[in-house]
Amino acid sequence: MSHPSSSHTQPSADVIVLGAGIVGVSTALALQQRGHAVCLVDRQAPGCETSYGNAGIIQREAVQPYAFPRAWQAILRVVARQGNDVHYHLRALPALAPALARYWHASAPGRYADTVTAYSALIRHCIAEHERLIVMAGAQDLVRKTGWLEAYRGGAAFERAGRAATAVASDHELDCVLLDSAGLAAAEPALRGGLAGAIHWRDPWTVTHPGELVRRYAALFEQAGGTLCRGDATTLQASGAGWRVSTADGPVEAAQAVIALGPWAPALTRPLGYRLPLFVKRGYHRHYAAEAMPTMPLLDAENGVLLAPMQQGLRLTTGAEFAHHDAPPTPVQSVRAERLAGELVRLGAPVEPTPWMGARPCVADMRPVVGRAPRHANLWFHFGHGHQGLTLGPATARLLGELFDGEAPYVDPTPYDPRRFGG
Ligand SMILES: Cc1cc2nc3c(=O)[nH]c(=O)nc-3n(C[C@H](O)[C@H](O)[C@H](O)COP(=O)(O)OP(=O)(O)OC[C@H]3O[C@@H](n4cnc5c(N)ncnc54)[C@H](O)[C@@H]3O)c2cc1C
């Protein structure tokens, strides 16, 4: 902390950024690098929540955000809880229904095609925007530039996925290579077999400790004179023409504030009167002390299990769980993931006694919310990055910085404008 409370020095700032996950830390850096004095507020140390527990992939290939399934077979499979990629709490569905209905609506082919056009224009900058920060933060040791593997057990599924991937790669200038089972075994000697093949997405970078990456970015922010404070974002209140938030170092006031609270954004936007179609897809991970790990993340695509080699061990991450954000954990997908991943590699003992749980901050139209709050002139929204927050944090932070300073934005901001949901 830059200002120990014993000194009674109150931090001052032009901008308060609320939330120090990848999105908030990237926002703080983007605004600082534009010359603003920034106070970054979180109730914990940076990068301890969702941005800690993800699969660590900077997904350059993710030009198509996860759509709501439109085929009845796919919907019935989810409803019947067949498969491991999606799980849900029945009791959560009534509250989730309005947002899910809008998610379904936004996933109709025409509307979805527009989203892919917008999303791909943003995703194409994800590596360059991270690279700048990785170099400045001296975080190269956390990053691998070898891509990741989307693997299939069934031959027919692999063929279908391979055709689709090749088409996407050609449409979006992506580099992907198809590996048959022998090619995969040669590339990844730690695998036990049982896979028909894999799509090797070669553009993405992967991170061996995403929480540490956020901490390094936050350290860069502090070294450059930024202020990091512990405080509860829900104490934000209007003060004169600006905002005030209570922190352990005393109240902080600033003319402008940015809400970058990821899955907790509704804790502030709702009391401010905004009704945004936000929901969470919870996810779990657990590390295993595998003696031999794959060299890059590998998705067991039919089962929605990702095996990510991390500093802490082999991290198994799970797909989506539709539930209330704060309902107790139900790690059934994580339990199945352990069994399924054990068929592919020798897992070793679990590192933690219980799985970690986090929540992807999702928006019904699959686009993050980036820009000025519709009814508050000096309040900014920056949240809702869903499955790709690690990927997009620095890219949307650049966009927010340009909007903040009234400059021409480097990508079209309209698809991300908070006003798309009305006032
Ligand atoms: C299992 C899993 C795998 C994933 N894999 C990937 C991947 O490979 N690639 C990718 O790009 N994305 C991935 N994601 C998604 C990604 O992790 C998220 O989109 C991203 O971390 C969201 O970042 P954020 O900064 O918005 O939220 P967070 O990281 O959750 O940050 C929000 C911050 O707000 C703080 N906060 C909350 N309430 C308050 C309060 N009242 N007062 C003060 N502070 C508060 C929290 O402490 C936290 O630090 C994955 C997610 C999961 C769950």
PDBQT file of the ligand as one rigid body, heavy atoms in Angstrom, charges set to zero:
ROOT
HETATM    1  C1  LIG A 501     -12.484 -21.554 -14.701  1.00  0.00    +0.000 C 
HETATM    2  C2  LIG A 501     -12.234 -20.289 -15.490  1.00  0.00    +0.000 A 
HETATM    3  C3  LIG A 501     -11.368 -20.319 -16.569  1.00  0.00    +0.000 A 
HETATM    4  C4  LIG A 501     -11.140 -19.161 -17.328  1.00  0.00    +0.000 A 
HETATM    5  N1  LIG A 501     -10.196 -19.186 -18.319  1.00  0.00    +0.000 NA
HETATM    6  C5  LIG A 501      -9.910 -18.040 -19.011  1.00  0.00    +0.000 A 
HETATM    7  C6  LIG A 501      -8.880 -18.020 -19.988  1.00  0.00    +0.000 A 
HETATM    8  O1  LIG A 501      -8.167 -19.002 -20.224  1.00  0.00    +0.000 OA
HETATM    9  N2  LIG A 501      -8.678 -16.865 -20.673  1.00  0.00    +0.000 N 
HETATM   10  C7  LIG A 501      -9.402 -15.738 -20.433  1.00  0.00    +0.000 A 
HETATM   11  O2  LIG A 501      -9.208 -14.735 -21.113  1.00  0.00    +0.000 OA
HETATM   12  N3  LIG A 501     -10.353 -15.721 -19.466  1.00  0.00    +0.000 NA
HETATM   13  C8  LIG A 501     -10.632 -16.836 -18.760  1.00  0.00    +0.000 A 
HETATM   14  N4  LIG A 501     -11.585 -16.823 -17.785  1.00  0.00    +0.000 N 
HETATM   15  C9  LIG A 501     -12.340 -15.583 -17.552  1.00  0.00    +0.000 C 
HETATM   16  C10 LIG A 501     -11.525 -14.555 -16.779  1.00  0.00    +0.000 C 
HETATM   17  O3  LIG A 501     -10.899 -15.158 -15.666  1.00  0.00    +0.000 OA
HETATM   18  C11 LIG A 501     -12.440 -13.418 -16.311  1.00  0.00    +0.000 C 
HETATM   19  O4  LIG A 501     -13.161 -12.891 -17.406  1.00  0.00    +0.000 OA
HETATM   20  C12 LIG A 501     -11.598 -12.277 -15.712  1.00  0.00    +0.000 C 
HETATM   21  O5  LIG A 501     -10.743 -12.752 -14.712  1.00  0.00    +0.000 OA
HETATM   22  C13 LIG A 501     -12.487 -11.182 -15.151  1.00  0.00    +0.000 C 
HETATM   23  O6  LIG A 501     -11.638 -10.192 -14.630  1.00  0.00    +0.000 OA
HETATM   24  P1  LIG A 501     -12.205  -8.993 -13.798  1.00  0.00    +0.000 P 
HETATM   25  O7  LIG A 501     -11.044  -8.107 -13.473  1.00  0.00    +0.000 OA
HETATM   26  O8  LIG A 501     -13.363  -8.402 -14.509  1.00  0.00    +0.000 OA
HETATM   27  O9  LIG A 501     -12.800  -9.681 -12.465  1.00  0.00    +0.000 OA
HETATM   28  P2  LIG A 501     -12.037 -10.193 -11.156  1.00  0.00    +0.000 P 
HETATM   29  O10 LIG A 501     -10.728 -10.780 -11.476  1.00  0.00    +0.000 OA
HETATM   30  O11 LIG A 501     -12.993 -11.036 -10.388  1.00  0.00    +0.000 OA
HETATM   31  O12 LIG A 501     -11.768  -8.854 -10.363  1.00  0.00    +0.000 OA
HETATM   32  C14 LIG A 501     -12.788  -8.173  -9.658  1.00  0.00    +0.000 C 
HETATM   33  C15 LIG A 501     -12.151  -7.554  -8.427  1.00  0.00    +0.000 C 
HETATM   34  O13 LIG A 501     -13.134  -6.804  -7.724  1.00  0.00    +0.000 OA
HETATM   35  C16 LIG A 501     -12.876  -6.949  -6.345  1.00  0.00    +0.000 C 
HETATM   36  N5  LIG A 501     -14.105  -6.641  -5.582  1.00  0.00    +0.000 N 
HETATM   37  C17 LIG A 501     -15.301  -7.256  -5.653  1.00  0.00    +0.000 A 
HETATM   38  N6  LIG A 501     -16.187  -6.671  -4.831  1.00  0.00    +0.000 NA
HETATM   39  C18 LIG A 501     -15.525  -5.645  -4.216  1.00  0.00    +0.000 A 
HETATM   40  C19 LIG A 501     -15.887  -4.660  -3.270  1.00  0.00    +0.000 A 
HETATM   41  N7  LIG A 501     -17.124  -4.590  -2.755  1.00  0.00    +0.000 N 
HETATM   42  N8  LIG A 501     -14.965  -3.775  -2.884  1.00  0.00    +0.000 NA
HETATM   43  C20 LIG A 501     -13.700  -3.813  -3.382  1.00  0.00    +0.000 A 
HETATM   44  N9  LIG A 501     -13.285  -4.713  -4.275  1.00  0.00    +0.000 NA
HETATM   45  C21 LIG A 501     -14.197  -5.624  -4.699  1.00  0.00    +0.000 A 
HETATM   46  C22 LIG A 501     -12.444  -8.381  -6.188  1.00  0.00    +0.000 C 
HETATM   47  O14 LIG A 501     -11.716  -8.564  -4.970  1.00  0.00    +0.000 OA
HETATM   48  C23 LIG A 501     -11.612  -8.583  -7.445  1.00  0.00    +0.000 C 
HETATM   49  O15 LIG A 501     -10.230  -8.348  -7.220  1.00  0.00    +0.000 OA
HETATM   50  C24 LIG A 501     -11.828 -17.966 -17.003  1.00  0.00    +0.000 A 
HETATM   51  C25 LIG A 501     -12.684 -17.934 -15.913  1.00  0.00    +0.000 A 
HETATM   52  C26 LIG A 501     -12.892 -19.071 -15.143  1.00  0.00    +0.000 A 
HETATM   53  C27 LIG A 501     -13.797 -19.007 -13.962  1.00  0.00    +0.000 C 
ENDROOT
TORSDOF 0
